[in-house]
Amino acid sequence: MSTRKKKKKKKKNNAKIFLLTLLLTIAVGGVFLVGIWAVGKPDTAGLAVWREKVGRADAAASGQGEASVDDPEILSADAFGSGADASENGGDGTGGSGTAAPGNGGTGTDGNGMDTGGNGVGANGDGSRYGALLADPELCREQNVYPMETADPEEVSLVFAGDILFDDHYAVMASLQQRGGRLESCFSEKVLDVTRGADIFMVNNEFPYTDRGEPMPDKKFTFRAKPVYASYLLDMGADVVSLANNHAHDYGQISLTDTLDTLANLGMPWVGAGRNLEEASRPVYFIANDIKIAILSATQIERMDNPSTKGATETEPGVFRCLNITRLLQEIEEAKQNSDFVIVYVHWGTENKVEVDWAQEEQGPQIAQAGADLIIGDHPHILQPIGYCGSVPVVYSLGNFWFNSKTLDNCLIRVKLDQNGLKSLQFLPGVQSGCAVSLAEGEEKDRILSYMRSISPGVSIDADGFITKAE
C-alpha cells in the first residue's frame, strides 16, 4: 500500500503503515551504523584502480604536432631578375644552440612514460629509457628535446647538407622565383626524396631572416632573407638548422634575433646561435627509437679578436664561437653524458681550399676526444676530404648545397644509427649547377667518388658511397 496516494484509510491501515515505517527506520539505522564501522577500513581494490588511472594519465605522452608547410606558390610574387652570384671570403663566427618551441616534425609518444607505481619501465611495459622524459612536454622544452618518428623502427636516418641561401637578390633564390617558387624547380626529385625521407635532415642556414637592420660595414657580401621564406626549410624536409656561421649577423644584432624569432614561430629547431651564450652553446636533442641524439654547432671563422659576426656573451645575442675551443669541448662532454650519440656540426676550414687547414687539424682530434661520435664540417663551399680522428668519422666540408650559380660538386651525407651506435655512413655525390641541385649518376657519380677517394687517404669509399676506415 503506497503512502504517496494520500487516500483516506481506515485506522487499522494507518496502524499498519506506522508499524512498517518504524521497522524501515530501524533497518536503515542499522545499515548506517555498519557503514560507520567500515569507514576506517582501506578499500584496497578501489585504491588500486585509482592508482592505475593516475599511472595511465601520468604515462600518456603529449604529442608534438608537425608544423604545417606553407604552400610555396605564395612565395613567387616577387621576382628579382637573375640576381647576383653569392660567394664569400672570411672566417668563422661562432654558433650555438637556441631553444625552439617543440613542434617541428615531432610525434607524440603514447604510453612510454614512467608508471607512477615506480616499476621503472614504460607504462606499456616497453622498457623505454626515455619514456618519462617524452611524457613531460615542459621538461622536453626545458632540455631542448624533440621526439621524432622514424620510418624504420630499428634505426634512425640522418642526412646532412651544406650551405643554403634564400636571399632573393642573389642568383639561386632569384632563379627559384623566376621558375615559379617551387623547390621542385631547383631540386631534383631524387634530392628531395633523400632530404624529405630522412628522419632528421640538417642544413647550414647561411643568412638571417629579417626585413630590418643595416648591412655590416666593410663586409663584401651581406645576406638576408624575407622571414616568410623560412617555410622553404620545411618544404625541403629540414628538421634542424645551424646558425653557426659568419653571415648570421649580417644586418646587425636585430637580424639575428629576428632569425631566432622566425625559426621559433616556425617550430624549427636550431643550433649555433642564441640570445645569450647559454642558449647559443647548448645542443638540440632528438629522441627516436629510444636513441637520444645530441647535435651541437659552433664556428671558428672570422679568426680575429673582434669579428663582425658577434659571438654570444652571457648577456648578449650572438653565435657560438669556437676559435677558443674550451667552451665547445665542455658542451660536448656534457652532451655525451646526456645522450647516446653526439654530432658536432662545425663551421671551419679555408674557403675554396681542398686541403684541411691548421685549425681543422688541431680541433678535430680535440672534438673527438671530448666525446663526439661524428664531426660534420662546412664553410669552404667545396668538398674537402673525409677522414677519421681515431674511430670518429670527420667529413671536413660538405660543400655548397644550394648557394650560388657555380657548377660545383657537392654531397649529401646519410647516417644510420641503431641501438649499437653508428650503423652506416654514406656519401651521396651531387652537383650544384645552374642554380639547381641534383644527385650525380652514372659516370658523373663515379668521377666524384673517385675524386673523394683521391683526397681522403685512410678511408674506403665503395661504389655506393659507403664510408669505412681503411685497414
C-alpha angles and dihedrals in degrees: 000000000000119000089200092074090067092205122158113262137178119273092253091059090050089054091053091051091050091051093049091049091051092051092048092051091053091049093050091048091054092053090049091053091049089051091053090053092050097050094085094056115093117243095224095178092052092046091052091052091049092049091049091053093048090048092052092047093050091046096052108105121220110239121236105222119221114252112245119245115235113231104260089212088081090059094064097079095101119058120184106188119245096328129213121289117252125224130142145204123204149077139275128297114194128261134196140172126283128196112251120188109258112253109093109116092325118147122204117241120227121218100346095119126111115273111242088228086076100238091141098231135095117286090250091048093252096134093233113178093204101035095108091051093048090049090062111065092181091055089048090055092048092051096040092243124158124191112220132196116223134211091224120043091210101053146023122229122207128183126196128198134179133235125346129184126199098177105128092207088070131072106261098049094040088053092050091053092048089052093055103274098273119130090221087070091063104025123058119239091247092053092051091045088059097044096041092041095055117101087223123018122185133188137174110254097210098188142040126257107233146117091204141071134049127273114264109262120247092017114125097206123033122175137194136159134207109264091236089065090068087085087074087073089064092044092056090048100253117167100177135011134202119231093179099115142102095261101053090095100039095128097038133268092311091061090057095047090046087054092052090050092047094051093044091052089049092050091239116148116222139186132196104053141045149158089274138004095269091057094039095053103043123099131240113237125209123192115201128158088356090300117124113212124192121203121191129177133194140158135223097181121119091048098203138101095252109030122184089235099068121224117231117257132194089276107016133072120248146113128296105260119201105177080110095047100194098100093044091053090051091051091049092051091051093046090051090056091050101044146037100236129024124203122188116199106193133186104220146119133072120296115255092359119123093198120089108245131225096266093052090048090050100044101038096072091043092053091049093048091050090062110277114148095192133017121204120186137196141166105083091086090221134073117276130186127294115227147151133251098204103308095338116103117228123197097193097196133004092195122217119329099187110340114120144357096265119118104243137156112245138163151209117227114214119197128187123197134186135174089288094055129247109025100173142351117203133187111211108196117222143168132226107205135149091004090302136103128217138164114255118245138184116353092357091056091048091049094053093045090049090051092050090051090051094055097038110070116186092029131101118212115182129207091275093049097255110155128215135161110264116243 
